[in-house]
């Protein structure tokens, strides 16, 4: 098993595409192939010391899942598995996708929800990024004037995604060294 596990929630495939790009950039020697959270158990996540976890935000700031209108189970259904889980000593880098123009009042809120849930389980985090270059009014993913992970807006700023991802990967890799 590789050092880093990559887990994501998705419905349209954008978060999966980012996960696959991360895997390709980091390589098989460093990370295992990405896993959709609907196919994962809590033990799968706990098997890694370092995790990269991704999610889109649905509707009015919801985690992807059946009540948010996704076609399959996702983070919403997985979240109860975190109850009582101990992620102490685990390092997590988060990424989230959202639409800052369509949902400026809850931009990438699901990313913030994942951060809160894993923080409650004792995880350590790397990969915070600046909020500059985004236009939004509120986000649960902002802590101390930074996003709690990488934020990508594939709807309105797709042309910036590759650079943002490359910069973030360099940042998180140096944090693991």
Residue pairs with C-beta under 8 A, 6 or more apart in sequence:
1 32
1 47
1 48
2 28
2 29
2 30
2 31
2 32
3 30
3 31
3 48
3 49
3 50
3 176
4 26
4 30
4 31
4 32
4 48
4 50
4 51
4 52
4 176
5 31
5 32
5 35
5 44
5 45
5 47
5 48
5 50
5 51
5 52
6 19
6 22
6 23
6 31
6 32
6 33
6 34
6 35
6 51
6 52
6 53
6 54
7 19
7 34
7 35
7 36
7 37
7 40
7 44
7 45
7 51
7 52
7 53
7 54
8 15
8 16
8 18
8 19
8 34
8 35
8 36
8 37
8 53
8 54
8 55
9 15
9 36
9 37
9 38
9 54
9 55
9 56
9 63
9 64
9 65
9 74
9 75
9 78
10 16
10 36
10 56
10 64
10 74
11 56
11 58
11 64
11 70
11 71
11 72
11 74
12 56
14 56
14 97
14 154
15 54
15 55
15 56
15 95
15 97
16 34
16 36
18 54
18 95
18 97
18 152
18 161
18 165
19 34
19 52
19 54
20 34
21 165
22 31
22 34
22 52
22 95
22 165
22 169
23 31
23 32
23 33
23 34
25 165
25 166
25 169
26 169
26 173
31 52
35 44
36 74
37 74
37 75
37 78
38 72
38 73
38 74
38 77
38 78
40 78
41 81
42 81
42 82
42 85
45 51
45 85
45 87
46 85
46 86
46 87
46 90
48 90
49 89
49 90
49 91
50 90
50 91
50 92
50 93
50 176
51 90
51 91
51 92
51 93
52 92
52 93
52 94
52 95
52 172
53 92
53 93
53 94
53 95
53 114
53 118
54 94
54 95
54 96
54 97
55 63
55 64
55 74
55 75
55 94
55 95
55 96
55 97
55 110
55 111
55 114
56 64
56 96
56 97
56 98
56 110
57 63
57 96
57 97
57 98
57 99
57 103
57 106
57 107
57 108
57 109
57 110
57 111
58 64
58 65
58 68
58 69
58 70
58 110
59 68
59 69
60 103
60 106
61 103
61 105
61 106
61 109
61 110
61 140
62 68
62 76
62 109
62 110
63 74
63 75
63 76
63 79
63 110
63 113
63 114
64 70
64 74
64 75
64 76
64 110
65 73
65 74
65 75
65 76
65 77
66 72
66 73
66 74
66 76
66 77
67 76
68 76
75 110
75 114
79 117
82 117
82 118
82 120
82 121
85 121
86 121
86 122
87 118
87 121
87 122
87 123
88 121
88 122
88 123
89 122
89 124
90 122
90 123
90 124
91 123
91 124
91 125
91 126
91 175
91 176
92 118
92 123
92 124
92 125
92 126
93 125
93 126
93 127
93 149
93 150
93 168
93 172
93 175
94 111
94 114
94 115
94 118
94 125
94 127
94 148
94 149
94 150
95 111
95 127
95 149
95 150
95 151
95 152
95 168
96 108
96 110
96 111
96 114
96 141
96 147
96 149
96 150
96 151
96 152
97 108
97 151
97 152
97 153
97 154
98 107
98 108
98 109
98 110
98 111
98 151
98 152
98 153
99 107
99 153
99 155
99 156
100 107
100 134
100 135
100 136
100 153
100 156
100 157
101 135
101 155
101 156
102 155
104 135
104 136
104 137
104 138
105 136
105 137
105 138
106 138
106 139
106 140
107 134
107 136
107 137
107 138
107 139
107 141
107 151
108 139
108 140
108 141
108 147
108 151
109 139
109 140
109 141
110 141
111 140
111 141
111 147
111 148
111 149
111 151
112 139
112 140
112 141
112 142
112 143
112 148
113 140
115 125
115 141
115 143
115 148
115 149
116 140
118 125
119 125
125 148
125 149
126 171
126 172
126 175
126 176
127 149
127 150
127 168
127 171
127 172
127 175
128 143
128 146
128 147
128 148
128 149
129 146
129 147
129 149
129 150
129 151
129 164
129 168
129 171
130 146
130 147
131 142
131 145
131 146
131 147
133 157
133 160
134 151
134 153
134 157
139 147
141 147
141 148
141 149
141 151
142 148
150 164
150 165
150 168
151 164
152 161
152 164
152 165
153 160
153 161
154 161
